Amino acid sequence: MSENTEKKEAKKLLKVSSNPHVRDGMNTRSIMLAVVIALMPATIFGIINFGYHAFLVVATAVGFSVLAEFVMCKILKKPVSISDCSAIVTGLLLGLNLPPMFPLWMTAVGACFAIVVVKMLFGGLGQNFMNPALGARCFLVISFAKYMTNFNCDAYTGATPLAVLKSGGAVNIYDMVIGRTAGTIGETSMIAIVLGACFLIALGIIDLRIPGMYILSFVIFILIFGKRGFDFNFVCAHLAGGGLMLGAFFMATDYVTRPITKKGQYVYGILLGILTGIFRIFGASAEGVSYAIILGNLLVPLIEKITLPKAFGKGGENS
């Protein structure tokens, strides 16, 4: 490395300013755009799989999320923050968590709830206490349960694979992995979701601490409490079905609502796996990912308090 190059690198790293002193080239906008790109395989597959109305649902969720953030910034007299693309990610995740034939006006209500109530009223990006898209999804489940549990469309009719599994029926694992099943727009194709997750892992935007512990603890839980023994097909169906993969890689890893400590992230992932297992095995509903992640979000301050590294030296615990 030449002397000029070394000086340039030193100028980048050594600055007289408040922390953090070493900065990364990735900013909020670039991270959010990477997440949007990573979600494209699941989005495109969902639209192809379920048809034109699915596209309208996703477009409505994204459009109203951006619009709601713009309006709230104006009302609160804050700098307009839509350029950071976080509203796009919220809308996209919400749209992918909705049934393909979900009414568009309800989609708009959910998008506004995500941005206005869960995000902006708590201070905007970085201040929300739960994932806005999942908060809105749970709000819609409570408000419009009939429509949120209706997965019938032109391509598929009948119950989702998880509902069939819960009732004791048989499911086609291959179709679940590919995504040729009923479900929400973005959750059906395990392959498309994992492709997007690999893209984020390759960029270093997420790692496997949270999703890895989430999936591992969930598998262990259903092996112990699923009452099916070491049934490989049963485990695979639970992994490929519902929102587990989408939640584990794209929502549980949310920078704002996950623990910041490494030990806390392991604990958080284990907690999510156990909660999801409880909801799926013992709950009335066949799903449980959304509620598990939201409850996990609420417990993050406690997890961080328990797993925060102890101080050393004068004034520290070991002084």
Order of alpha helices (4+ residues) and beta strands (2+ residues): alpha-alpha-alpha-alpha-alpha-alpha-alpha-alpha-alpha-alpha-alpha-alpha-alpha-alpha
